[in-house]
Each structure stands twice: as C-alpha cells, then as structure tokens.
C-alpha cells in the first residue's frame, strides 16, 4: 500500500514538472519578437538590406549593403583602435539607428533621393577611410544584430563621454516625447585612461554671442550679469538655465552655441566676466545611451558587445535579423 502511494506521488510530482531534490523546472522564455525590416530597403526576411546613401562629402547617392554603411559609421563615430567588443557595440547601435531611421522617415531629409545621408546632423558620422581590420571584425561578428525593446527598434543614442553618469533623454536632449522605457541613468564607467579633453572642458563665449543664441531660440535675455542653473535632471545635468529675462533648456542652448564648444550640459560652473560667458563642465556629448569611452573600458574588462549595449539600455534584447 505504501509503495503504491509513493509511486503515485512520484508520478504526480513529475507530471507537475518537478524533480525531487532539484529546483523547479522553469518554462523556456518566450521568443523575442523581431521588428520588420523597413519595406523600402528590404530584400526579404533574413537577407541583408540595401540602402541608398547620400554621401554629403562627395554629393553622390550610392547604393550599398547595410553592413558596408555600418562599417563606415563605426569608423566615423568611434576610435578605430578601441577594443573589438566596444566597436561591436557601436555597430549594433549604428545598425539599429539606420533601420529605425528608415522605418520612421522613409527618406533622407537632406536628399530625398536617398534613404539616409552621411550628415552627422541628420544621422551618423561616416568615414570609410578609417575602416581597419578591427572594425571589419567587429561588424562581421555582430552582423545583422540590432537592439530592440518590446519588439521595436530602440532609439540608439550614444555619445563620447558621459562625465560619470548617463542621462535621460529629456534632460540630455530635451526629448519632446515621453521618456523611452529603455533609457536610464547609470554609472558611465569611462575609466582612468581617457584624455583630459574628454573628461573636463571649458568654453568661452561672447556675451553678445550668448544673447544672439537665445534670440534664435525665441527669447530675448536683455542685459544680464549672471547665468543661473535653475534645474538639474536625474544625472545632475543642467536642464533649465536662467539668463537675464530668458529661461531655456540647456540642451537647446548647447545645440545653438555649438555642441563641440559647449561640450555637455553637465555643468560645473558658469561665470559672466565682462563681455565673456565662461562655461565649464564634464564629459562630451548629450549623455544619453551608450558612452563610447565607457564601452571601451567595459570591453577592456572582458565585456561582450551585446552585454555592453544591455548595460546602457534598460530591458533591451539583441536580435539577429540576417
């Protein structure tokens, strides 16, 4: 009787998916849904797309495979001597960026005869002359891989150096829509080997230059003797600046003054001295998404390209489309 009872109990346990002495068996995770390749450039499921690229440097429209475009973007956006896995992370984001761009816009705003341009103001930097074997290896290793959230391409933001912490899209870019579910503030992990010009910066503008930039943003500051940081975002970046009678988002002012001069909105001081306005801060770039110097440090520590991307973006999946 006891034996029959034990046998029946064991059958019930196995049927319920348990093994005596072991943890409960987990159901396999559901497959990640893959986004469709934009119809305008698709050559069929599982095949590398082809796209028309307006090369602003030469004025020509060139048709090429998407991987050829990605290699030149990686060469334009990241140091080609960075570790291969950091270059691979950049390739994943560059690939994601162009697919999301074509899906959202269809055509280049610079030249509608193309799907995208090599203008970094519209899309991404592009420098095929800087392609080397390290970049070729990184692009080949991540071939067809993109970052998605809930089955959709993410907005694949990246920047040079976050100054210690990455930013939300609203604070770093004055993003006009709801904050994406995959952006987050995280220690940017740049490490110690970064050149000082990427860590800290100082920029001097004329008082009239700043006033003109504000007028271009639709505000007149009038006479002013100080610049005050009114509000900061979750990462510590300045979001609202008061300059005389004007209040502006710091990211908008940075864009108008020039993002290579006012290198970030992670401001440490702003002084008005005579006819000069002196900004000082940390990092280089808007701070949203992946820090390139941080990616290089993580790669040196042995992190893979997909792990690096998933560190800087919350709850994203890396899927292979071709």
C-alpha positions in Angstrom: 0.0 0.0 0.0 2.8 2.4 1.0 4.7 1.5 -2.2 1.7 2.2 -4.4 1.1 5.6 -2.6 4.8 6.6 -3.1 4.7 5.6 -6.8 1.5 7.7 -7.3 3.1 10.6 -5.5 6.2 10.5 -7.7 4.1 10.4 -10.8 2.2 13.4 -9.7 5.5 15.3 -8.9 7.0 14.5 -12.3 3.7 15.5 -14.1 3.8 18.8 -12.3 7.3 19.5 -13.7 9.3 19.0 -10.5 12.3 16.7 -9.9 12.9 15.6 -6.3 15.9 17.3 -4.8 16.1 19.9 -7.6 14.8 23.3 -8.1 11.5 23.7 -10.1 12.0 23.4 -13.8 11.5 26.8 -15.5 9.5 27.2 -18.6 11.6 28.4 -21.5 11.4 32.1 -22.1 9.1 33.1 -25.0 11.0 34.0 -28.2 11.7 37.7 -28.7 9.6 39.2 -31.4 11.7 40.7 -34.2 10.9 44.0 -35.9 10.3 44.0 -39.6 13.0 45.3 -41.9 11.6 48.6 -43.5 10.0 47.7 -46.8 11.9 50.5 -48.6 15.2 48.7 -48.2 14.1 45.1 -47.6 15.4 42.2 -49.7 13.3 39.6 -47.8 13.4 38.1 -44.4 16.8 37.0 -43.3 18.6 38.9 -46.0 20.8 41.9 -45.6 19.0 45.1 -46.8 20.4 47.5 -49.3 20.0 51.2 -49.0 20.7 54.4 -50.9 23.1 56.7 -49.0 23.6 60.4 -49.9 27.3 61.0 -49.3 27.4 64.7 -48.5 31.2 64.7 -48.8 31.1 63.9 -52.5 27.5 64.9 -53.4 26.6 61.5 -54.8 23.9 58.9 -53.9 25.4 55.5 -53.5 23.6 52.2 -53.1 25.3 49.7 -50.8 24.7 46.9 -48.4 23.7 47.9 -44.9 26.8 46.3 -43.4 29.0 48.4 -45.6 27.2 51.5 -44.4 27.6 50.4 -40.7 31.3 49.8 -41.0 31.8 53.4 -42.2 29.6 54.7 -39.4 31.6 52.8 -36.8 34.8 54.3 -38.4 33.3 57.8 -38.2 31.8 57.6 -34.7 34.4 55.6 -32.7 38.2 55.4 -32.4 39.2 52.6 -34.7 41.8 51.4 -32.1 39.1 50.8 -29.4 38.7 47.2 -28.3 36.8 45.0 -30.8 33.8 44.4 -28.4 33.4 48.2 -28.0 33.4 48.6 -31.8 30.9 45.8 -31.9 28.6 47.6 -29.5 28.8 50.7 -31.7 28.0 48.5 -34.8 24.8 47.2 -33.1 23.7 50.7 -32.3 24.6 52.1 -35.7 22.7 49.2 -37.4 19.7 49.8 -35.1 19.8 53.6 -35.8 19.6 53.3 -39.6 16.8 50.8 -39.5 14.8 52.9 -37.1 15.5 56.0 -39.1 14.3 54.5 -42.4 11.3 53.0 -40.7 10.4 56.3 -39.2 11.3 58.7 -42.0 11.5 56.6 -45.2 13.8 59.1 -46.9 16.7 61.4 -46.1 15.7 65.0 -45.3 19.0 66.2 -46.8 18.4 64.4 -50.1 15.0 62.6 -50.7 16.6 60.5 -53.4 18.4 58.6 -50.6 17.2 56.7 -47.6 19.8 58.3 -45.3 22.7 60.7 -45.6 26.2 60.8 -44.1 25.4 64.2 -42.4 26.0 63.7 -38.7 23.4 66.4 -38.0 20.8 64.2 -39.7 22.1 60.8 -38.9 25.5 59.5 -38.0 29.1 60.3 -38.8 30.6 58.3 -41.7 34.2 57.9 -42.6 35.1 54.8 -44.7 38.8 55.9 -44.8 39.1 55.0 -41.1 37.9 51.4 -41.6 40.5 48.9 -40.4 40.7 45.2 -39.7 39.5 45.7 -36.1 36.3 47.4 -37.4 35.7 44.8 -40.1 36.0 42.1 -37.4 33.6 43.9 -35.1 31.0 44.4 -37.8 31.2 40.9 -39.1 30.9 39.4 -35.5 27.7 41.4 -34.9 26.3 41.0 -38.4 22.6 41.6 -38.5 22.3 42.3 -34.8 20.1 45.1 -33.6 18.8 46.3 -30.2 15.0 46.1 -29.6 12.6 46.8 -26.8 9.2 45.1 -26.9 9.9 44.0 -30.5 10.7 47.5 -31.8 13.9 49.2 -32.7 15.2 51.4 -30.0 16.4 55.0 -30.5 20.0 54.0 -30.5 21.6 57.0 -28.8 25.3 57.2 -28.0 27.8 59.9 -27.1 31.5 60.2 -26.4 31.9 60.6 -22.6 29.1 60.9 -20.0 31.2 62.5 -17.3 30.4 59.8 -14.8 26.6 59.2 -15.3 24.5 58.8 -18.4 21.3 60.9 -18.8 17.7 60.5 -19.5 16.5 61.6 -23.0 14.5 64.5 -21.6 17.5 66.0 -19.7 20.2 65.3 -22.2 18.4 66.0 -25.4 15.2 67.9 -24.3 13.4 65.0 -25.9 9.9 66.2 -26.7 8.1 62.9 -26.3 7.5 60.5 -23.4 10.7 59.2 -21.9 11.5 55.9 -23.6 11.3 52.9 -21.3 14.8 51.8 -22.1 16.8 55.0 -21.2 18.3 55.1 -17.8 20.8 56.9 -15.6 23.7 54.6 -14.9 27.4 55.0 -13.9 29.1 55.5 -17.3 32.3 53.6 -16.4 34.7 55.6 -18.6 37.8 54.5 -16.5 41.0 56.4 -16.0 42.7 56.3 -19.4 40.5 59.0 -21.0 42.3 62.1 -22.4 41.6 65.1 -20.2 39.8 67.0 -23.0 37.1 64.3 -22.9 36.8 64.4 -19.2 36.6 68.1 -18.4 36.1 71.2 -20.6 36.0 75.0 -20.5 34.4 77.2 -23.2 34.4 80.9 -23.6 31.6 82.7 -25.4 31.0 86.4 -26.0 28.1 87.9 -24.1 26.6 89.1 -27.4 27.0 85.6 -28.8 25.0 84.0 -26.0 22.3 86.7 -26.3 22.1 86.0 -30.1 21.8 82.3 -29.4 18.9 82.9 -27.0 17.2 85.1 -29.6 17.5 82.3 -32.1 15.6 80.2 -29.5 12.8 82.8 -29.4 13.9 84.6 -26.2 15.5 87.9 -25.5 17.6 88.0 -22.3 18.0 91.7 -22.2 21.1 92.9 -20.2 22.4 90.1 -17.9 25.3 89.7 -15.5 24.8 86.1 -14.5 23.8 82.6 -15.7 21.9 80.5 -13.2 21.2 76.8 -13.3 17.6 76.7 -12.2 17.0 73.0 -12.5 19.0 69.8 -13.0 18.0 66.4 -14.2 18.4 62.9 -12.5 22.0 62.6 -13.7 23.0 66.1 -12.5 22.9 67.7 -15.9 21.6 71.3 -16.1 18.1 71.3 -17.7 16.9 74.9 -17.2 19.1 77.9 -17.4 18.1 81.5 -16.5 20.0 84.1 -18.4 18.6 87.6 -17.8 14.9 87.6 -18.8 15.3 84.3 -20.6 14.8 80.7 -19.4 15.9 77.9 -21.8 16.6 74.2 -21.7 20.4 73.8 -21.5 20.3 71.1 -24.3 18.7 73.6 -26.7 21.3 76.3 -25.8 24.1 73.8 -26.3 22.8 73.0 -29.8 22.7 76.6 -30.9 26.0 77.6 -29.3 27.7 74.5 -30.9 27.9 71.1 -29.4 31.7 70.8 -29.9 32.3 74.0 -28.0 29.7 73.6 -25.2 30.6 70.0 -24.9 27.9 68.9 -22.5 25.2 70.1 -20.1 26.8 68.5 -17.1 27.9 72.0 -16.0 30.2 72.6 -13.0 30.2 76.4 -13.3 29.0 79.3 -15.5 30.6 82.7 -15.0 29.9 86.1 -16.6 33.1 88.2 -16.6 32.9 91.5 -18.6 31.9 90.6 -22.1 32.6 86.9 -21.7 30.5 84.0 -20.6 32.6 81.1 -19.4 31.0 77.6 -19.2 32.8 74.7 -17.6 31.7 71.1 -17.3 32.3 67.4 -17.5 32.0 64.9 -20.4 31.4 65.3 -24.1 28.0 64.7 -25.7 24.4 64.6 -24.7 25.0 61.8 -22.3 22.0 59.6 -23.4 22.5 55.9 -24.1 26.0 54.4 -24.6 29.1 56.2 -23.5 31.8 55.3 -26.1 34.7 55.7 -23.7 32.7 53.7 -21.2 32.2 51.0 -23.8 35.9 50.9 -24.4 36.6 50.4 -20.7 34.0 47.7 -20.3 35.4 45.9 -23.3 38.8 46.0 -21.8 37.3 44.3 -18.7 36.1 41.5 -20.9 32.5 42.5 -21.6 30.9 41.4 -24.9 29.3 43.8 -27.3 25.8 42.8 -26.5 26.4 43.0 -22.8 27.7 46.5 -23.2 24.6 47.6 -25.1 22.4 46.0 -22.5 24.3 47.8 -19.7 23.5 51.2 -21.1 19.9 50.5 -22.2 17.3 49.0 -19.9 15.4 45.8 -20.8 16.5 45.6 -24.4 17.1 42.5 -26.4 19.8 41.9 -29.1 18.3 40.1 -32.0 19.8 38.9 -35.3 17.8 39.9 -38.4 20.2 38.4 -41.1 
